[in-house]
Amino acid sequence: MIARLLGQARRKLFRAWPFFSALLTVLAARRDDLVVNTAKGRVRGVRYFLPSLNKAVDAYLGIPFAKPPVQHLRFRHPVPIEKWRGIYNATKLPNSCYQTPDVFFGDFPGATMWNPPTKVSEDCLYLNVWVPKTHPKIRRSAVFVWIFGGGFYRSHRFDDRPGDCHHNYSVSVMLCLIAIRLMVLDI
């Protein structure tokens, strides 16, 4: 009885193997089209579909542009990051830089939107890049670089919700958001 059931399961698996093989190939190919080459190494991003714009955007989140400014680098100018081996996983939002949270007006969206959306840390020198998926024949697009304001004591990149940062740039604009150190840690 058990041998017969195992034989049936093997036959079903053998028949389904081409389907699973094709599915895995497609999934692997989709994942690889989000890998890009940079001067410092290869980076893997994540793709978001924005229903309100009926388009997709590729996000490369948390790409380091300097060594973490901790310990002996704390009060120094940023030191460029070295090349890395392998593929850097840039699929989640990085740390936010230390800052004083806004609690003056209470807990409502108009006030708390200025507070960091991720964990705060001295290790915060990262770049987020949002690339709209445009027509394949378009090779170049405009680049908008955003260095946030906030009086050097509070603010963040404002790209914690997929689509918010590309809502007004719905044509073909690559958006680069850079984090900077704030308050006493700013150099």
N, C-alpha and C positions, 0 to 999 in steps of 0.2 A: 504494500500500500504506500509506504513512505517512498520507496524507490520509484514507484510510478509517478507520484506527485513531484518528486525531484526531477524526473525526466521531462515531465510536462513544463515545469518551470524553466528548465534549461532550454527547451525548444522555443518557448515564448521569448525568453531573453535573447536567444540567437536571432529570432526573427525581428525583434525590436532594435537590435544593435545598430543597424545602418541609420535608423532614425536618431538614436541617441548620439551616434558619432557625428552626424551632420549637425545636430543641435549644438554639441560641444564645439565644433569647428566654427559655427556662426558666432557663438558667444565669445570664443577666443578672439576671433577677428574683430568683433565689436569692441572688445576691451583694448586691443592693440591699436585701433585707430585713435585712441585717446592718449597714446604715448607720443610725446614730442621730444625732439633733441634741443638742448639749450647749451650755452657755453660751459655750464658747470656739470652737465650730465643729462641723462634721460629722465623725463617726468611723466607720470601717469595722472590724468585728470578724471573728472566725472562729468557725465552729461545730464542736464536737466531739461525737461520739456516744460515750456511755459504756456499753459492753455490760454491765458489771456492774450498772448501775442501770437499764438498758433505757430510757435517756432521752438527750436532747441538752442541751447547755449552750453558750451563746454566750459567747465570751471577747473582751473588749476589752483588749488587752495593751499596756502602755507608753504610756498617755495622760499627757502631761506636765501637771503641776499647778504648776510653777514654772520660771522660766528656769534653764538649766544653771548651777549654782553654781561657775563657773570664773572664772579671772582676777580681775577686780576684785570679783566677787560671792562669791569663795571663803569668806571668813569673815564674811559678812553673813547677815542673815535672808533666807529665801527670798523672791524677788520673783515675784509672780503672772505667769503666762504671758499673753501677749496673744492675742487671737482670731486664728485662722488662716483662710486661704482654702482652698477646695477641701475634699477629704476626707482626713483624717488616717488613715494606714494603721496600725491598732492590731491587727496580726495576729501579732506575735512578741514574745517576752519581752524586756523592756528590760535595760539594764545593771544590775548589782548595785552597791551602794555599797561603797567601799573598806572592808576589814576584814582582820583577821589570820586566816588559815585555821587550822582545827583540825587539827593534826598530832600532838598529844600521844598519842592512843590508836592511831595507825596508820591504815592504809587499809582500813577496813571500814565498811559502811553505817551502823552506829549512830553512828560518829564523823563521817564525811564528810557526813552529811545536813545538818549545820549549816553547811557551806561553801556559798558562793554557786554557783548553777547556771549563771550567765552571766558574761560578761566584767565585771570590776570597773572602775569609772570614777567620777570625781567627778560626771559627768553622769548622775545616777541618781534624780532626783526624779520618779518616774513612779507612776502608779496603774494597777492591774489590776482589772478588774471582770468577774466571772463571773455570768452571768444564766441561771438554769435556764429551759428552754423548758416553760412550763406551759400549762394549758388556755387557749385564746384568750379566754374570758370573764373570766379573772382579770386584773384591771387593775393591782393593787398587790401587792407582796410585802414581806416583812420585809427589812431591810437589815442585814447584819452587817459592821461595819468592823473590820478587823484591822490593828493597828499592832504589828508584831512586837517581842518582847522581846529579850533577849540582852545586857543590861547596857550598852547603848549602845556596844559594841565588836565584837559579832559577831552575825550572824543575817541572815535575808532573808525574803522574802514567803512562801516555802513553797508556791508554786503552779507549780512548773516542770514538773509532770507533769499533763496534762489529767485531770481526774477526782479527783485526790487531794484537792483543796480542796473539792470538792462531795460527797465520799463520805458525809460525815455530815450534810450539809445537802440531803437528797434531796427535800424537799417543795417549798417555794417561797421560798427565801431567796436574795437577791442578795448576793453576797460581794464586798466592796471591800477590796483589799490595797494599803497605802500604803508606799512606801519612805521611810526617813529616813536622814539622814547619820549616820555613826558615828564614834567615836573623836574625834580632835582636830578633824575637820571638822564635828562636830555643834555646832549652835548652840542 
